[in-house]
Amino acid sequence: MARSPQPIQRKLVGALDVGSSKICALIAEAGPEGTLNILGTGQRLSRGVKRGYIADMAACETAIREAVEQAERIAATRIENVFVSYSAGGMTSDVADVAVEIGGRSIVQRDIDQLLEGGRAGINPGERMVLHAVPAFYTLDGLNGVKKPLGLQAQTLAVDIHVVAATPAPVENLRRCVEAAYLGVEAIVASPVATGRACLSEEERELGVALVELGHGVINVSVFAAGQLAGLKTVPHGMSDIIDDIASTFGTRRTEAERILAKYGSANTSPRDNHDMVELAPIAGGADGVESIRTTRAELVAVIRRRLEGLTTEIAEALKQLGFSGPVGRQVVVTGGGAEMKGIADYLQGALGRTVRVGGPSLPGMPSAHSSPRFTTLAGLALYAASDELDLGRGLAKSASKAAAKPSGGLLSRMIAALRGEY
């Protein structure tokens, strides 16, 4: 009797971007060579997150659960584990080097494994938590830039390991929040690592490029060189500061200010700005005798540009501290929700004196509703999850309370929690 064929196991990938303005989820099926078939996406307004930090665990957990459940409904499947983005401040990037003696013989896999294990054991972030520890190029007897040392002869084999670390408490708060939504955390991924994977070309990362993520609550500035993340800085301000400026200047609600910024906002001035009128609903909109607010687009743009000047100064200072001061042709890529503002690339190009382009998610099959720059990190998380890149930090960043990482009966518990939320 012929044996019935075994069912094909699907490799599902779950990505969860926890931001200050939105929380979004993505479910995809990983194929060969890192390809992805996107099955479903979900999104909710962010609640309980302020400038990348968890400020209200219960509110954030509810938003996470709703975003994931929406993605699961569209994908017609459920996930148990997710790769989660981390964008709050306190992240650092450094390089640790480690070497082993080979003795002039050919390098075998055991030598590479010993080298990497020594690197893992030798990483000492102090009071920080390691998020990533990625082996870069190998060095053979002083020869740098070796990608595949296997089979080559050498006296000494060394490797540089790029380490990204963060303050432990905010990372653990994020992990606990995701676990409270009955999801296992596969890895906490630094936002620049994910975002760079989605919107930077391999050649850009090799030659050197700066990545500026204009987020709602924070701006992450990172530099890539020799194919790796070489440094990062966090500016503790973002597009929410522009929204607050508009709301306070014109006496309107934040939601109205955000709508006006998206519809009429611009980083550059135009000759028509003094003639175009913008109408805003006041804070007491709808009350008897309260009229709508009318202003010129020129006044709106002036408010936006005042805040942009301060943000650009902080971005320029971060780039200087990261050593991004090479040839004039070196490029800056801007992404995130703020990259959707009209004229932002031209404005930054003039302010920074660098070539600037807007980067969006380069992921085939991404739904049109999630294909703008504000979803670059989400796409990058999925690409990171599907890749076979060696990251020694995945094991180092596991929670000490490993038993709580995946509660027993995870799917059943989430279903019960969802039913409770309906009543």
Sequence and secondary structure as in RCSB ss.txt:
>XXXX:A:sequence
MARSPQPIQRKLVGALDVGSSKICALIAEAGPEGTLNILGTGQRLSRGVKRGYIADMAACETAIREAVEQAERIA
ATRIENVFVSYSAGGMTSDVADVAVEIGGRSIVQRDIDQLLEGGRAGINPGERMVLHAVPAFYTLDGLNGVKKPL
GLQAQTLAVDIHVVAATPAPVENLRRCVEAAYLGVEAIVASPVATGRACLSEEERELGVALVELGHGVINVSVFA
AGQLAGLKTVPHGMSDIIDDIASTFGTRRTEAERILAKYGSANTSPRDNHDMVELAPIAGGADGVESIRTTRAEL
VAVIRRRLEGLTTEIAEALKQLGFSGPVGRQVVVTGGGAEMKGIADYLQGALGRTVRVGGPSLPGMPSAHSSPRF
TTLAGLALYAASDELDLGRGLAKSASKAAAKPSGGLLSRMIAALRGEY
>XXXX:A:secstr
           EEEEEEE SSEEEEEEEEE GGG EEEEEEEEEE  SEETTEES HHHHHHHHHHHHHHHHHHH
TS  SEEEEEE  S  EEEEEEEEEE  SSB  HHHHHHHHHHHHHH   TTSEEEEEEEEEEEETTEEEES  T
T B SEEEEEEEEEEE HHHHHHHHHHHHHTT EEEEEEEHHHHHHHHH  HHHHHH EEEEEE SS EEEEEEE
TTEEEEEEEES  HHHHHHHHHHHHTB HHHHHHHHHHH BSS  TTTTT EEEE BTTTTSTT   EEEEHHHH
HHHHHHHHHHHHHHHHHHHHHTT    TT EEEEESGGGGSBTHHHHHHHHHTSEEEE     TT  GGG SGGG
HHHHHHHHHHH     THHHHTS S GGGSS TTHHHHHHHHHHHHT 
